[in-house]
């Protein structure tokens, strides 16, 4: 494969020479880039490799700049973007997936699309890092208000190094309040991402951060959320995925971890988690947890956290575990639930809470959550005797059918 050392000039020339109404077509090769690729022309429809295969065209940004950026509704097809850094400054109306609103952010080091209706398809995005010391960060590999399909995103990071900022989507952040409908990531692999904050801040979605967007038929594997802050309440939600509304459907979420909640998935608002396999996820001990009060050190749901009217149905939640092992940093073995959530038609089994508190389902001050038509079995538990924690004892080797309303007074 040829290597084009002066790749930036060659790509710029290809964009300039593309006729109105056509896609930029890039010949096979490895392109050593010294600057970002901005697809600013409103009259071109896309950017693609001639071979339509991500191995044919590799854009190596060599750790010098962000990757591909466009504010237009455009399609990128069949290219590899690697070693991009920094990201693009965007002005957004995005929720951060946890609390509050984000007005500005550094976004999408590999690919950043702010045009509604954009599409990234049949691509590879790898070894990219979106980072900032003075702004929010969304999407280490890809940020989009469009859709992503048939794409692999691997070994990307979203990093914030100052307190008070939001950091979501180590691999991909998808969503925008103004254009949220129809945004989808499908048939993708999101592997080995990290979402990292080096000071206190709201962080989540080691692999995916979704705001009113949908992920389907995808694998989210080996991602993490970490925070090096050692005082104040722990942070880090959704080692694999965070959802604020939207849906996660027919996905495999495995071997992800975080500190505070939802080692696999953290779902809020009206989010729906459906027909997913959520296995082998963990809550890991928070650095400096011995300095925290019990309230500040809690971990909720090593596999799945359901918050604020979220729903999970048709899921397998298995082999979750927690490393939290003391009264200052307890955690639940499988699922954490809060007010008005629903868990139905699911199997919760073989989750290990022996080192901490709860094996199956942890009730966090709930009066109206519902569990229906679930099998909850073979979960182990530790030494916590709080009320309303539905996950311990022989009952969970049996079928639980019908509708069960959990309240603070429900004790096993």
C-alpha positions as CSV (number, residue, x, y, z in Angstrom):
1,X,0.0,0.0,0.0
2,X,1.5,3.4,-0.9
3,X,2.2,5.9,1.9
4,X,1.4,9.6,1.1
5,X,3.6,11.6,3.4
6,X,2.2,14.9,2.4
7,X,-1.3,13.6,3.1
8,X,-2.9,16.9,4.1
9,X,-2.2,18.5,0.8
10,X,-3.4,15.5,-1.2
11,X,-6.7,15.3,0.7
12,X,-7.2,19.1,0.4
13,X,-6.7,18.8,-3.3
14,X,-9.1,15.9,-3.6
15,X,-11.8,18.0,-1.8
16,X,-11.1,21.0,-4.1
17,X,-11.3,19.0,-7.3
18,X,-14.6,17.1,-6.4
19,X,-17.5,18.2,-8.6
20,X,-20.6,19.7,-7.1
21,X,-23.1,17.1,-5.9
22,X,-20.5,14.3,-5.7
23,X,-18.5,12.6,-3.0
24,X,-14.8,13.1,-2.4
25,X,-13.2,9.9,-3.6
26,X,-9.8,9.0,-2.0
27,X,-7.4,6.6,-3.6
28,X,-5.9,3.6,-1.7
29,X,-3.1,4.6,0.7
30,X,-1.9,5.6,4.1
31,X,-2.1,9.4,4.4
32,X,0.2,11.1,7.0
33,X,-1.8,14.1,8.1
34,X,-0.5,17.3,9.7
35,X,-3.9,18.9,10.1
36,X,-7.6,18.3,10.4
37,X,-9.8,17.5,7.4
38,X,-12.7,20.0,7.3
39,X,-15.5,19.2,4.9
40,X,-16.8,22.7,4.6
41,X,-18.2,22.7,1.1
42,X,-22.0,22.6,1.1
43,X,-22.2,21.1,-2.4
44,X,-20.4,17.8,-1.8
45,X,-22.3,14.8,-0.4
46,X,-19.6,12.7,1.2
47,X,-16.0,11.5,1.7
48,X,-15.1,7.9,0.9
49,X,-12.4,5.5,-0.2
50,X,-12.5,4.4,-3.8
51,X,-12.4,0.8,-2.5
52,X,-15.2,1.4,0.0
53,X,-13.2,-0.5,2.6
54,X,-11.7,1.0,5.8
55,X,-8.4,-0.8,5.3
56,X,-7.9,0.8,1.9
57,X,-7.7,4.4,3.1
58,X,-6.0,5.2,6.4
59,X,-5.8,8.8,7.6
60,X,-3.1,8.9,10.3
61,X,-3.2,12.2,12.1
62,X,0.0,11.4,14.0
63,X,-1.1,12.9,17.2
64,X,-1.0,16.4,15.7
65,X,-4.6,17.4,15.2
66,X,-8.2,16.4,15.3
67,X,-9.5,14.2,12.4
68,X,-12.5,14.8,10.1
69,X,-14.9,17.7,10.8
70,X,-18.1,18.9,9.1
71,X,-21.0,21.1,10.0
72,X,-22.8,19.9,6.9
73,X,-25.1,16.8,6.6
74,X,-22.5,14.5,5.0
75,X,-21.5,10.9,4.7
76,X,-18.1,9.3,5.5
77,X,-17.7,5.8,4.1
78,X,-15.0,3.2,4.1
79,X,-12.0,5.0,5.8
80,X,-9.8,4.5,8.8
81,X,-9.1,7.5,11.1
82,X,-6.4,7.1,13.6
83,X,-4.2,8.9,16.1
84,X,-6.3,12.1,16.1
85,X,-6.2,14.3,19.2
86,X,-7.9,17.3,20.7
87,X,-11.3,17.4,19.1
88,X,-13.4,20.2,17.7
89,X,-15.0,23.1,19.7
90,X,-18.7,22.8,19.3
91,X,-21.7,24.8,20.7
92,X,-24.4,22.4,21.7
93,X,-27.7,22.0,23.4
94,X,-26.7,18.5,24.5
95,X,-27.5,17.0,27.9
96,X,-24.5,15.4,29.5
97,X,-26.4,12.2,30.2
98,X,-26.4,12.8,34.0
99,X,-27.5,16.3,35.2
100,X,-27.7,19.8,33.7
101,X,-27.0,21.1,30.2
102,X,-23.8,21.5,28.2
103,X,-23.5,24.7,26.2
104,X,-20.0,24.2,24.7
105,X,-17.7,21.2,24.4
106,X,-14.6,19.8,22.8
107,X,-15.9,16.9,20.7
108,X,-15.1,14.0,18.5
109,X,-11.3,13.8,18.1
110,X,-11.6,11.3,15.3
111,X,-14.8,12.4,13.5
112,X,-16.9,15.3,14.5
113,X,-20.2,15.9,12.7
114,X,-22.5,18.7,13.8
115,X,-24.8,18.6,10.7
116,X,-28.1,16.8,11.3
117,X,-28.5,13.8,9.1
118,X,-24.8,13.0,8.8
119,X,-23.7,9.3,8.5
120,X,-20.5,7.5,9.4
121,X,-20.5,4.0,7.9
122,X,-18.1,1.1,7.3
123,X,-15.3,3.0,9.0
124,X,-12.6,2.3,11.7
125,X,-11.8,5.0,14.3
126,X,-9.0,4.1,16.6
127,X,-6.4,5.5,19.1
128,X,-8.1,9.0,19.2
129,X,-8.3,11.2,22.3
130,X,-10.6,14.2,22.8
131,X,-9.3,16.3,25.7
132,X,-9.6,19.6,27.4
133,X,-8.6,21.4,30.6
134,X,-11.2,24.2,30.3
135,X,-14.3,22.8,28.7
136,X,-16.6,19.8,28.6
137,X,-15.6,16.8,26.4
138,X,-18.0,14.6,24.4
139,X,-17.0,11.7,22.2
140,X,-13.3,10.6,22.3
141,X,-13.6,8.9,18.9
142,X,-16.8,10.1,17.3
143,X,-19.2,12.9,18.1
144,X,-22.3,13.1,15.9
145,X,-25.8,14.5,15.6
146,X,-26.4,12.0,12.8
147,X,-25.9,8.2,12.7
148,X,-23.1,5.6,12.8
149,X,-23.3,2.2,11.2
150,X,-21.1,-0.8,10.6
151,X,-18.1,0.9,12.2
152,X,-15.5,-0.2,14.7
153,X,-14.3,2.3,17.3
154,X,-11.4,1.2,19.4
155,X,-8.9,2.4,22.0
156,X,-10.2,6.0,22.2
157,X,-10.5,8.3,25.2
158,X,-12.4,11.3,26.4
159,X,-10.4,13.2,29.1
160,X,-11.1,16.3,31.2
161,X,-8.4,17.5,33.6
162,X,-10.3,20.2,35.5
163,X,-13.1,20.1,38.1
164,X,-16.6,21.0,37.3
165,X,-16.8,19.8,33.6
166,X,-18.7,17.1,31.9
167,X,-17.1,14.2,30.1
168,X,-19.2,11.6,28.2
169,X,-18.6,9.0,25.5
170,X,-15.1,7.7,25.5
171,X,-15.7,6.1,22.2
172,X,-18.8,7.7,20.8
173,X,-21.2,10.5,21.8
174,X,-24.4,10.6,19.8
175,X,-27.2,13.1,20.3
176,X,-28.3,16.7,20.3
177,X,-31.4,18.2,22.0
178,X,-32.5,20.1,18.9
179,X,-32.2,17.1,16.5
180,X,-32.5,14.0,18.7
181,X,-35.0,12.0,16.8
182,X,-33.7,9.2,14.5
183,X,-30.1,9.2,15.7
184,X,-28.8,5.7,15.7
185,X,-25.6,3.7,16.1
186,X,-26.1,0.2,14.7
187,X,-24.0,-2.9,13.9
188,X,-20.9,-1.4,15.5
189,X,-18.2,-2.6,17.8
190,X,-17.0,-0.2,20.6
191,X,-14.0,-1.7,22.2
192,X,-11.4,-0.7,24.8
193,X,-12.4,2.9,25.5
194,X,-11.7,5.1,28.5
195,X,-13.6,8.1,29.8
196,X,-11.4,9.8,32.3
197,X,-11.6,12.9,34.6
198,X,-8.6,13.9,36.6
199,X,-10.6,16.1,38.9
200,X,-14.2,16.0,40.2
201,X,-16.7,16.2,37.3
202,X,-19.7,14.4,35.9
203,X,-18.5,11.6,33.7
204,X,-20.1,8.6,32.0
205,X,-20.2,6.3,29.0
206,X,-16.8,4.7,28.8
207,X,-17.9,3.3,25.4
208,X,-21.0,5.1,24.4
209,X,-22.7,8.3,25.6
210,X,-26.3,8.6,24.1
211,X,-28.7,11.5,24.5
212,X,-32.1,10.7,23.1
213,X,-30.4,8.4,20.6
214,X,-30.6,4.7,19.9
215,X,-27.9,2.0,19.8
216,X,-28.8,-1.4,18.3
217,X,-27.1,-4.7,17.3
218,X,-23.8,-3.5,18.7
219,X,-21.0,-4.9,20.9
220,X,-19.8,-2.7,23.7
221,X,-16.8,-4.5,25.3
222,X,-13.9,-3.7,27.6
223,X,-14.6,0.0,28.3
224,X,-14.2,1.9,31.5
225,X,-14.8,5.2,33.3
226,X,-12.3,6.3,35.8
227,X,-11.7,9.3,38.1
228,X,-8.6,10.2,40.0
229,X,-10.3,12.6,42.3
230,X,-9.9,11.5,46.0
231,X,-12.3,13.7,48.0
232,X,-16.0,14.4,47.7
233,X,-18.7,12.1,46.1
234,X,-17.5,9.5,43.8
235,X,-18.1,9.9,40.0
236,X,-18.2,7.6,37.0
237,X,-21.4,6.1,35.6
238,X,-21.9,3.6,32.8
239,X,-18.6,1.8,32.2
240,X,-20.0,0.6,28.9
241,X,-22.9,2.9,28.1
242,X,-24.8,5.9,29.5
243,X,-28.3,6.8,28.1
244,X,-30.3,9.9,28.8
245,X,-33.6,8.8,27.2
246,X,-33.3,6.9,24.0
247,X,-32.7,3.1,23.8
248,X,-30.2,0.3,23.9
249,X,-31.5,-2.6,21.9
250,X,-30.2,-6.1,21.1
251,X,-26.7,-5.2,22.2
252,X,-23.9,-7.2,24.0
253,X,-22.4,-5.2,26.9
254,X,-19.6,-7.1,28.6
255,X,-16.4,-6.7,30.6
256,X,-16.8,-2.9,31.3
257,X,-16.3,-1.2,34.6
258,X,-16.7,2.1,36.5
259,X,-16.6,3.4,40.1
260,X,-20.0,4.8,41.0
261,X,-22.8,3.2,39.1
262,X,-23.7,1.0,36.2
263,X,-20.6,-1.0,35.4
264,X,-22.2,-2.0,32.2
265,X,-25.1,0.4,31.6
266,X,-26.4,3.5,33.3
267,X,-29.9,4.5,32.0
268,X,-31.8,7.6,33.0
269,X,-35.0,9.5,32.2
270,X,-37.1,7.6,29.7
271,X,-34.3,5.4,28.5
272,X,-35.2,1.8,27.5
273,X,-32.7,-1.1,27.6
274,X,-34.3,-4.0,25.7
275,X,-33.2,-7.5,24.7
276,X,-29.6,-6.9,25.7
277,X,-27.0,-9.3,27.2
278,X,-25.2,-7.5,30.0
279,X,-22.5,-9.7,31.5
280,X,-19.2,-9.7,33.3
281,X,-19.3,-6.0,34.2
282,X,-17.9,-4.6,37.5
283,X,-17.8,-1.8,40.0
284,X,-14.3,-1.2,41.0
285,X,-13.0,0.4,44.2
286,X,-12.8,4.1,43.9
287,X,-9.3,5.6,44.5
288,X,-9.2,7.1,47.9
289,X,-12.5,5.6,49.0
290,X,-11.3,5.3,52.6
291,X,-11.4,9.1,52.7
292,X,-15.1,9.2,51.9
293,X,-18.2,9.0,54.1
294,X,-20.6,6.1,53.5
295,X,-22.9,8.3,51.5
296,X,-20.1,9.6,49.3
297,X,-18.7,6.1,48.6
298,X,-21.7,4.2,47.5
299,X,-21.6,2.3,44.2
300,X,-24.9,1.4,42.6
301,X,-25.4,-1.5,40.1
302,X,-22.2,-3.2,38.9
303,X,-24.1,-4.3,35.8
304,X,-27.1,-2.0,35.3
305,X,-28.3,1.2,36.9
306,X,-31.9,2.2,36.2
307,X,-32.8,5.8,37.2
308,X,-35.8,8.2,36.9
309,X,-38.5,6.2,34.9
310,X,-36.0,4.1,32.9
311,X,-37.1,0.6,31.8
312,X,-35.2,-2.7,31.2
313,X,-37.0,-5.6,29.5
314,X,-36.0,-8.9,28.0
315,X,-32.4,-8.7,29.3
316,X,-29.9,-11.1,30.7
317,X,-27.9,-9.6,33.5
318,X,-25.3,-12.1,34.7
319,X,-21.9,-12.5,36.4
320,X,-21.6,-8.9,37.6
321,X,-19.4,-8.2,40.6
322,X,-18.1,-5.4,42.8
323,X,-14.7,-4.9,44.3
324,X,-16.2,-2.5,46.9
325,X,-15.7,-4.3,50.2
326,X,-16.2,-2.0,53.1
327,X,-18.8,0.1,54.8
328,X,-17.5,3.3,53.2
329,X,-17.9,2.0,49.6
330,X,-20.7,-0.5,49.4
331,X,-22.3,-1.5,46.1
332,X,-24.9,-3.8,44.6
333,X,-24.1,-7.0,42.7
334,X,-26.3,-6.6,39.6
335,X,-29.0,-4.0,39.2
336,X,-29.7,-0.7,41.1
337,X,-33.1,0.9,40.8
338,X,-34.6,4.2,41.8
339,X,-38.0,5.8,41.7
340,X,-40.5,4.8,39.0
341,X,-38.3,2.5,37.0
342,X,-39.4,-0.9,35.5
343,X,-37.6,-4.2,35.2
344,X,-39.5,-6.9,33.4
345,X,-39.2,-10.1,31.5
346,X,-35.5,-10.4,32.4
347,X,-33.1,-12.9,34.0
348,X,-30.8,-11.7,36.9
349,X,-28.5,-14.5,37.8
350,X,-25.1,-15.5,39.1
351,X,-24.1,-12.0,40.2
352,X,-21.6,-11.7,43.0
353,X,-22.2,-9.3,45.8
354,X,-20.3,-11.3,48.4
355,X,-17.5,-8.7,48.8
356,X,-19.9,-5.9,49.4
357,X,-23.6,-5.8,50.0
358,X,-26.3,-6.9,47.5
359,X,-26.2,-9.7,45.0
360,X,-29.3,-9.1,42.9
361,X,-31.3,-5.9,43.0
362,X,-30.6,-2.8,45.1
363,X,-33.4,-0.5,46.1
364,X,-32.2,3.1,46.5
365,X,-35.0,4.8,48.4
366,X,-37.7,3.5,46.1
367,X,-41.5,3.6,46.6
368,X,-42.8,2.9,43.2
369,X,-40.5,0.8,41.1
370,X,-41.8,-2.5,39.6
371,X,-40.3,-5.9,38.9
372,X,-42.4,-8.2,36.8
373,X,-42.0,-11.6,35.1
374,X,-38.3,-11.9,36.0
375,X,-36.1,-14.8,37.1
376,X,-33.8,-13.7,39.9
377,X,-31.5,-16.5,41.0
378,X,-28.2,-17.7,42.3
379,X,-27.0,-14.2,43.3
380,X,-24.7,-14.0,46.3
381,X,-24.6,-11.1,48.8
382,X,-22.5,-9.6,51.6
383,X,-23.1,-8.0,55.0
384,X,-25.5,-5.1,54.5
385,X,-28.8,-5.3,56.3
386,X,-30.6,-2.2,54.9
387,X,-34.2,-2.2,53.9
388,X,-35.7,-2.8,50.5
389,X,-32.8,-4.6,48.9
390,X,-34.2,-7.3,46.8
391,X,-31.3,-9.6,46.1
392,X,-30.6,-11.9,48.9
393,X,-31.8,-15.2,50.3
394,X,-33.4,-18.4,49.0
395,X,-36.2,-16.6,47.3
396,X,-33.9,-15.7,44.4
397,X,-33.5,-19.3,43.3
398,X,-37.2,-19.3,42.3
399,X,-39.3,-17.7,39.6
400,X,-40.8,-14.4,40.5
401,X,-43.9,-13.8,38.5
402,X,-46.6,-11.1,38.2
403,X,-46.0,-7.6,39.4
404,X,-44.1,-6.7,42.5
405,X,-43.9,-3.2,43.8
406,X,-40.8,-2.6,45.9
407,X,-40.9,-0.1,48.8
408,X,-38.6,1.0,51.6
409,X,-40.3,-1.4,53.9
410,X,-39.7,-4.5,51.8
411,X,-37.1,-6.5,53.7
412,X,-35.6,-9.9,53.1
